Amino acid sequence: MSGKVWVIEPDKAPEQAAGGGDQNCADIHERIVRSKSTAGKPGSKAQSAAKTGRGNEDGSPALSVLAYLLGPLSILATSHGRQSKLWISIGIASVVVLEFITLRAKAIFSASGGPGIAFVIWALIAFVMTLAGFAAWARGVTLLGTRRGWHMRRLPGWIREPGVAAVFGLVVPGFGLYVAGHPRRAACALFGACAAVLSALALWLAPGLWRWNQAAGAFAVQSDALERVLLVMGTVGLLGALAWIIQWLDGVRLAGYRTGRDEGTPGDWAAAALLVAMVAFLTMFHPANLAETLDNFAVSTRLDGLRVIPLYASEAAMRLDPSQPTYVLHAVEMNVSLGRTEAARALRQGLDERWKAYEMMVGNASGAMGGPTQ
């Protein structure tokens, strides 16, 4: 459709009516010839790119790959990203602030002899800046994949190998998906990694936040609510870790398809290794040892003033090793302290029934051996 361009200028219409039609026709013919001579040349690439909404960025494939590793600063790698002052501010601010609070973490943590209001403010800023940094990183990766898509098709063959995607995709989230030509999936993988990082940060700061909350007075939040927030963050971290593994395997799989290797790719071997590891874990897993560890954790954290987390730990220990009545008694006590009398009664009733069955079995065995029944 770009072969002919007809131009009719309204301001020359009266001249054509007055007899200047030949000159106007000559002008139109000249414009048509000029449009034919420029059609299909490199100058028309910008027009087609403007129609599709995707520009062709300058640079090299190596720079496109290295830009991914810049993190939030990858927003500066494309001209479209450099046009957004908001995303540039978010990316630079997240890098600078996180670097500063990381270097000053020990000083802030020990301020005023323990976790104070400065520690809480630092924790909130760290959470917000971490989320903002991953958001800017995901935005930059999306722009890199869409604006420099032709660079990714010119990458060297070795960097698109499934083995390379397996190594880098495990260390840098979403990298395997990015080199396989799926930038939006890579951006989603970054958000999954953000969930894991935020959860790890929350659990690392949990002791300090708990001590601050106990000494905050009027500014303190309800302890049960804080414990539930920590439990939610732990669950989010577990899901984020699973998402990290999934994106890693998916990147290896897509890299194998891109190179035409449908069978025997490192992704298949990685999935098989993961399955073998899970089977080995289930084989070597000792529920009784884990139950004892959880029960000790529940007792120690309860002495520190926690109530919800010790309850879940003791209930998990009780289910992992039902043969120990001590775990059930601890769970009953913690349910009573939280006002959950119905749950405590049900646990105590179940313990009584199991104990009566045990007494009956012991009595029958003693009677058969001629020993005392009591």
C-alpha positions in Angstrom: 0.0 0.0 0.0 3.1 2.3 0.2 3.7 2.2 -3.6 1.5 5.2 -4.4 0.8 8.3 -2.3 -1.9 10.6 -3.7 -1.7 14.2 -2.3 -4.5 16.6 -2.8 -3.8 19.9 -1.2 -7.0 21.9 -0.4 -5.3 25.3 -0.8 -4.6 24.5 -4.5 -8.1 23.5 -5.3 -9.2 27.0 -6.4 -6.2 27.2 -8.7 -7.2 24.0 -10.4 -10.7 25.4 -10.9 -9.1 28.6 -12.4 -7.1 26.7 -14.9 -4.1 25.6 -12.9 -4.9 22.0 -13.1 -1.9 21.0 -15.2 0.6 22.4 -12.7 -1.2 20.6 -9.8 -1.2 17.3 -11.8 2.6 17.8 -12.3 3.1 18.3 -8.6 1.1 15.2 -7.8 3.0 13.2 -10.4 6.3 14.3 -8.8 5.2 13.3 -5.3 4.2 9.9 -6.7 7.6 9.3 -8.3 9.4 10.4 -5.1 7.3 8.0 -2.9 8.0 5.1 -5.3 11.7 5.8 -5.2 11.8 5.9 -1.4 9.5 2.9 -0.9 11.3 -0.2 0.4 14.5 1.7 1.3 15.9 1.8 4.9 14.2 5.1 5.4 10.8 3.4 5.4 11.8 1.1 8.3 10.9 3.8 10.8 7.5 4.2 9.2 6.7 0.5 9.4 8.1 0.4 12.9 5.9 3.3 13.9 2.9 1.4 12.5 3.6 -1.6 14.6 4.6 0.4 17.6 8.0 -1.3 17.9 11.2 0.5 17.1 14.6 -0.9 16.0 17.1 0.0 18.7 20.7 0.6 18.0 23.3 -1.6 19.6 24.5 -5.2 19.5 23.1 -8.5 20.7 25.8 -8.6 23.3 24.7 -5.3 24.8 21.1 -6.5 24.7 22.1 -9.5 26.9 24.3 -7.4 29.2 21.5 -4.9 29.6 19.4 -7.7 31.2 22.0 -8.0 34.0 21.8 -4.3 34.9 18.7 -5.0 37.0 16.5 -1.9 37.5 19.0 0.1 35.4 18.0 -1.9 32.3 15.3 0.7 31.8 18.0 2.9 30.4 19.0 0.5 27.7 16.2 1.5 25.3 15.2 4.8 23.9 11.6 4.2 24.8 12.7 3.6 28.4 14.8 6.7 28.5 11.8 8.7 27.5 10.0 7.7 30.7 11.2 9.9 33.6 9.0 8.0 36.0 10.6 4.6 35.4 14.1 6.1 35.2 13.5 7.7 38.7 12.2 4.4 40.1 15.1 2.4 38.8 17.8 4.7 39.9 16.2 5.4 43.3 15.8 1.7 44.0 19.5 1.0 43.3 20.8 4.0 45.2 18.5 3.5 48.3 19.0 -0.2 48.5 22.8 0.2 48.3 22.8 2.8 51.0 20.6 0.9 53.5 22.6 -2.3 52.8 25.8 -0.5 53.8 24.2 1.2 56.8 22.1 -1.9 57.9 24.3 -2.7 60.9 24.3 0.9 62.2 20.6 1.3 61.8 19.9 -2.1 63.5 22.0 -1.2 66.5 20.7 2.4 66.8 19.5 3.3 70.3 20.7 0.0 71.7 18.2 -2.1 69.7 15.5 -2.0 67.0 13.9 1.4 67.2 11.7 3.5 64.9 14.6 4.0 62.6 14.8 0.2 62.1 11.1 0.0 61.2 11.4 2.9 58.8 14.5 1.3 57.2 12.6 -2.0 56.9 9.6 -0.3 55.2 11.8 1.5 52.8 13.7 -1.7 52.0 10.4 -3.5 51.2 9.1 -0.6 49.0 12.4 -0.1 47.1 12.9 -3.9 46.5 9.4 -4.1 45.0 10.0 -0.9 42.9 13.4 -2.2 41.8 12.0 -5.5 40.5 9.1 -3.6 38.8 11.6 -1.4 37.0 13.7 -4.4 36.1 10.6 -6.2 34.6 9.6 -3.1 32.7 13.2 -2.8 31.3 13.2 -6.5 30.3 9.9 -6.1 28.5 11.1 -3.1 26.5 14.4 -4.9 25.7 12.5 -7.9 24.3 10.0 -5.9 22.3 12.2 -3.0 21.1 15.3 -5.1 20.5 13.7 -8.3 19.4 15.8 -8.4 16.2 18.9 -8.3 18.4 17.8 -11.5 20.2 17.5 -13.3 16.9 21.1 -12.5 16.1 22.5 -13.9 19.4 25.4 -16.3 19.1 24.3 -19.9 19.1 26.3 -20.9 22.2 24.4 -18.4 24.4 21.1 -19.8 23.3 22.1 -23.4 24.2 19.9 -25.1 26.8 23.0 -25.8 29.0 23.8 -22.1 29.1 20.2 -21.2 29.8 20.2 -23.8 32.6 23.2 -22.2 34.3 22.3 -18.5 34.0 18.6 -19.1 34.4 19.1 -20.6 37.8 21.3 -17.7 39.0 19.5 -14.8 37.3 15.7 -15.3 37.3 14.1 -15.1 33.8 17.4 -15.1 31.9 16.7 -18.4 30.1 13.3 -17.2 29.1 14.8 -13.9 27.8 17.4 -15.4 25.6 14.8 -17.9 24.3 12.8 -15.0 23.0 10.1 -14.7 25.7 10.6 -11.3 27.4 7.2 -11.1 29.0 7.6 -14.5 30.6 11.0 -13.3 31.9 9.3 -10.3 33.4 6.8 -12.5 35.2 9.7 -14.7 36.4 11.2 -11.5 37.9 8.0 -10.8 39.9 8.2 -14.4 41.2 11.7 -13.9 42.3 10.7 -10.6 43.9 8.2 -12.5 46.1 11.0 -14.9 47.2 13.3 -12.0 48.0 10.7 -10.0 49.9 9.8 -13.1 52.0 13.5 -13.7 52.8 13.8 -10.1 53.8 10.7 -10.3 56.1 11.9 -13.4 57.8 15.4 -12.0 58.3 13.9 -8.9 59.9 11.3 -10.8 61.9 13.2 -10.9 65.3 13.9 -7.2 65.2 10.3 -6.3 64.2 9.0 -8.5 67.0 11.2 -6.9 69.7 10.3 -3.5 68.4 6.6 -4.3 68.6 6.9 -5.5 72.2 8.5 -2.2 73.2 6.5 0.1 70.9 3.8 0.9 73.4 1.0 2.8 71.7 2.5 2.2 68.3 2.5 -1.5 68.6 0.3 -3.7 66.5 -1.5 -6.8 67.7 1.0 -9.6 68.2 -1.3 -12.2 66.6 -1.6 -10.0 63.5 2.1 -9.6 63.2 2.6 -13.3 63.5 0.0 -14.0 60.8 1.8 -11.5 58.5 5.0 -13.4 59.0 3.3 -16.7 58.2 1.9 -15.2 55.0 5.3 -14.0 54.0 6.7 -17.5 54.6 4.1 -19.0 52.4 4.7 -16.3 49.7 8.4 -17.1 49.9 7.7 -20.8 49.4 5.6 -20.1 46.3 8.2 -17.7 45.0 10.9 -20.4 45.4 8.7 -22.8 43.4 8.1 -20.2 40.7 11.9 -19.7 40.5 12.4 -23.4 39.8 9.5 -23.5 37.3 10.9 -20.5 35.3 14.3 -22.1 35.3 13.0 -25.4 33.9 10.7 -23.5 31.4 13.6 -21.5 30.1 15.7 -24.6 29.5 12.8 -26.2 27.7 12.1 -23.2 25.5 15.8 -22.9 24.7 15.8 -26.5 23.6 12.9 -25.9 21.3 14.5 -22.9 19.8 17.6 -24.8 18.9 15.6 -27.6 17.4 16.4 -30.1 20.1 13.1 -31.7 21.1 14.7 -34.7 22.8 17.4 -35.1 25.3 17.7 -31.4 26.2 19.3 -30.4 29.6 15.7 -29.4 30.6 14.7 -33.0 30.5 17.7 -34.0 32.5 17.1 -31.2 35.0 13.5 -32.3 35.5 14.6 -35.9 35.9 17.2 -34.8 38.5 14.6 -32.8 40.3 12.3 -35.9 40.4 15.1 -38.1 41.7 15.9 -35.5 44.4 12.3 -35.5 45.5 12.2 -39.3 45.7 15.5 -39.3 47.6 14.1 -36.7 50.0 11.0 -38.8 50.7 13.2 -41.9 51.2 15.6 -40.2 53.7 13.0 -38.1 55.4 12.5 -38.8 59.1 9.2 -37.3 60.4 10.0 -38.0 64.0 13.2 -35.9 63.9 11.5 -33.0 62.2 8.6 -33.2 64.7 11.0 -33.0 67.7 12.6 -29.9 66.1 9.3 -28.2 65.5 8.2 -28.9 69.1 11.4 -27.4 70.5 10.9 -24.4 68.2 7.3 -24.0 69.4 8.4 -24.1 73.1 11.2 -21.6 72.6 9.2 -19.1 70.6 6.3 -19.3 73.1 8.7 -18.2 75.8 9.5 -15.2 73.6 5.8 -14.2 73.6 4.7 -15.6 70.3 1.4 -17.5 70.2 0.2 -18.2 66.7 3.5 -19.5 65.2 4.2 -21.9 68.1 0.6 -23.2 67.7 1.1 -24.1 64.1 4.5 -25.6 64.8 3.2 -27.8 67.6 0.2 -29.0 65.5 2.6 -29.8 62.7 4.8 -31.8 65.1 1.7 -33.6 66.4 0.7 -34.7 62.9 4.2 -35.7 62.0 4.7 -37.9 65.0 1.3 -38.9 66.6 3.0 -41.3 68.9 4.2 -38.6 71.3 1.4 -37.3 73.5 3.6 -34.4 74.6 3.1 -32.7 71.3 -0.6 -32.9 71.6 -0.6 -31.5 75.2 1.5 -28.5 73.9 -1.0 -27.9 71.1 -3.9 -28.1 73.7 -2.2 -25.5 75.9 -1.6 -23.2 73.0 -5.2 -23.5 71.8 -6.5 -22.6 75.3 -4.2 -19.6 75.5 -5.7 -18.3 72.2 -9.2 -18.9 73.4 -9.8 -21.8 71.0 -11.5 -24.0 73.5 -13.4 -26.2 71.0 -10.2 -27.1 69.2 -8.4 -27.8 72.5 -11.3 -30.1 73.6 -11.2 -32.0 70.3 -7.5 -32.6 70.6 -7.8 -33.7 74.2 -10.6 -36.1 73.3 -8.6 -37.6 70.5 -5.6 -38.1 72.9 -7.8 -39.8 75.5 -9.3 -42.2 72.9 -5.8 -43.1 71.7 -4.6 -43.5 75.2 -7.5 -45.8 76.2 -6.8 -47.9 73.1 -3.1 -48.1 74.1 -4.0 -49.1 77.7 -6.3 -51.8 76.4 -3.6 -53.2 74.1 -1.0 -53.2 76.9 -3.5 -54.9 79.2 -4.3 -57.6 76.7 -0.6 -58.2 76.0 0.2 -58.5 79.8 -2.7 -60.8 80.4 -1.6 -63.1 77.6 1.9 -63.3 79.1 0.5 -63.9 82.6 1.7 -60.6 83.9 -0.2 -58.0 85.8 -2.9 -56.2 84.0 -2.4 -52.9 85.7 
